[in-house]
Amino acid sequence: MAAHAAANWKAFSSAGLRNELRKPDSGRGEPYDWYTWYTHMTATASAIHTAAPDALIFFGGLDYDTTISPIPLGSALTSGSKSTTFNPSTLPYSNRIVLELHRYDNDAKDESCSSLESKLMSAGYTSIDPANTKVKFHFPMVLTEWGLAQDGKAFSATTYNKCLIEFMGKWKPSGWIQWDLAGELLC
């Protein structure tokens, strides 16, 4: 897909590795942990980088992309007795990495802006905080999914929108995008 996109789409600039990883049904598949995440994400990123060396590579995290905190902190990524760390200096695409998160207002209806900011920072936005001495690796961060109930009421009944706009204005390099690869059903 990356080779095709790089060769045929003039506007191609980035690739996301896997959208919304979540725990598999009990007893099915590989372990659901950061070590397994690392193994598959870095292998996929290497394949994308080989096929499209100029593309940005978006790394989403676990739990529906709501957390990626171990990556900027340089925390141990473990699975049983196996352990590694995400060290961008060992990766040939280190200057092409972008982290991504999702944040919906499922629990934010009465949340303060400082509380929302704290939760976003804990989820991985620390990646863009140059003053945070706990952060070992800084990456650009993009909020690739966000939103609230589409019921015509939630938009005005929550501080979520106001707080999210305030947060994005405060923390750079942070951003948001609309992304899709969509088709059309012809009848």
C-alpha positions in Angstrom: 0.0 0.0 0.0 2.8 2.5 0.9 4.7 1.7 -2.3 1.5 2.2 -4.4 0.6 5.4 -2.6 4.1 6.9 -3.0 4.2 6.0 -6.7 0.7 7.1 -7.6 -0.7 9.7 -5.2 1.0 13.1 -5.4 -0.5 14.2 -2.1 0.6 11.1 -0.2 2.5 12.3 2.9 1.9 9.9 5.8 0.8 6.4 6.9 -0.9 5.3 10.1 0.2 1.9 11.3 -2.9 0.5 13.0 -6.1 2.2 14.1 -7.5 1.6 17.5 -5.7 -1.5 18.9 -7.8 -3.2 21.5 -7.7 -6.3 23.7 -8.6 -9.5 21.8 -11.1 -11.9 23.0 -9.8 -14.0 25.8 -7.3 -16.6 24.7 -7.1 -15.4 21.1 -4.1 -13.9 19.4 -0.9 -12.6 20.7 -0.4 -10.9 24.1 -1.9 -7.4 24.3 1.0 -5.5 25.7 3.6 -2.8 24.8 6.3 -5.3 23.9 4.0 -7.0 21.3 3.0 -3.5 20.1 6.6 -2.6 19.7 7.5 -5.7 17.7 4.7 -5.2 15.2 4.7 -1.5 14.9 8.4 -1.1 14.3 8.4 -3.9 11.7 5.5 -2.3 9.9 7.1 1.2 10.1 10.3 -0.3 8.6 8.4 -1.7 5.7 6.6 1.6 5.1 9.8 3.5 5.3 11.5 1.2 2.8 8.6 1.6 0.4 8.0 5.4 1.0 11.1 6.9 2.7 9.6 10.5 2.7 6.3 9.5 4.4 5.6 10.5 8.0 4.8 7.4 10.1 2.0 7.7 12.6 2.2 5.5 15.7 -1.0 5.1 17.6 -1.1 3.4 21.0 -3.2 0.8 22.9 -6.7 1.0 24.2 -8.3 2.4 21.1 -5.4 4.8 20.6 -6.2 6.5 23.9 -2.7 6.1 25.4 0.8 6.1 24.1 2.5 7.3 27.3 5.3 4.7 27.5 6.8 5.9 24.2 7.8 9.5 25.0 8.8 8.5 28.6 11.1 5.7 27.3 9.5 3.2 29.6 10.2 -0.5 29.5 7.9 -2.3 27.1 7.4 -5.8 28.5 5.8 -9.1 27.8 6.5 -11.7 30.4 10.3 -11.9 30.6 10.9 -10.0 27.3 11.6 -6.3 27.5 12.7 -3.4 25.2 12.3 0.3 24.9 11.2 2.5 22.0 14.5 4.3 21.2 14.0 6.4 18.0 17.8 6.8 17.5 18.0 3.1 16.6 15.3 3.5 13.9 16.1 4.6 10.3 12.9 6.6 10.2 13.5 8.4 13.5 12.8 11.8 12.0 9.6 10.6 10.4 7.7 9.6 13.6 4.5 11.2 14.7 2.5 10.0 17.7 -1.3 10.0 17.6 -4.1 9.9 20.2 -7.8 9.7 20.2 -10.0 11.5 22.8 -13.7 11.5 22.9 -15.8 13.2 25.5 -17.3 10.0 26.9 -16.4 11.2 30.4 -15.7 14.9 29.8 -19.1 16.5 30.1 -18.4 18.2 33.4 -14.6 18.1 33.1 -12.5 21.2 33.7 -10.0 22.3 31.1 -7.1 21.6 33.6 -8.5 18.1 34.1 -8.7 17.4 30.4 -5.2 18.8 29.9 -3.9 16.5 32.7 -5.5 13.5 31.1 -4.2 14.2 27.6 -0.7 14.8 29.0 -0.8 11.5 31.0 -2.0 9.7 27.8 1.2 10.8 25.9 1.0 14.5 25.1 4.0 14.8 27.4 5.9 14.1 24.1 5.5 17.8 23.2 6.4 19.3 26.6 10.1 20.4 26.4 10.1 21.4 30.1 9.1 17.9 31.4 12.3 16.2 32.5 10.6 12.8 32.6 10.2 12.8 28.8 13.1 11.1 27.1 11.8 11.3 23.5 10.0 14.2 22.0 7.8 13.7 18.9 5.1 15.7 17.2 1.6 14.7 18.4 -1.7 14.7 16.4 -5.1 14.1 17.8 -6.5 12.0 14.9 -9.9 11.3 16.4 -12.0 13.4 18.8 -15.7 14.2 19.2 -18.8 14.0 21.2 -22.4 12.7 20.9 -24.0 13.8 17.7 -27.4 14.5 19.4 -27.6 18.3 18.8 -27.3 18.9 22.5 -23.8 17.7 23.6 -22.0 20.4 21.7 -23.4 23.2 23.8 -23.7 21.2 27.1 -20.1 20.5 27.5 -16.9 22.4 28.1 -15.0 19.7 26.1 -14.9 21.7 22.8 -13.7 24.9 24.5 -11.1 23.0 26.5 -9.8 21.0 23.6 -9.5 24.2 21.4 -7.6 25.9 24.3 -5.3 22.9 24.7 -4.4 22.7 21.0 -3.6 26.4 21.0 -1.4 26.1 24.1 0.7 23.0 23.1 2.8 23.0 19.9 3.7 21.0 17.9 0.3 19.5 18.3 -2.4 19.4 15.7 -5.4 17.7 14.3 -6.2 16.3 10.9 -9.0 14.8 8.9 -8.0 11.6 7.3 -9.7 9.0 5.4 -9.4 6.5 2.6 -12.9 6.1 1.4 -14.7 4.5 -1.5 -18.0 4.8 -3.2 -20.8 2.3 -3.6 -22.1 2.4 -7.1 -25.6 1.0 -7.6 
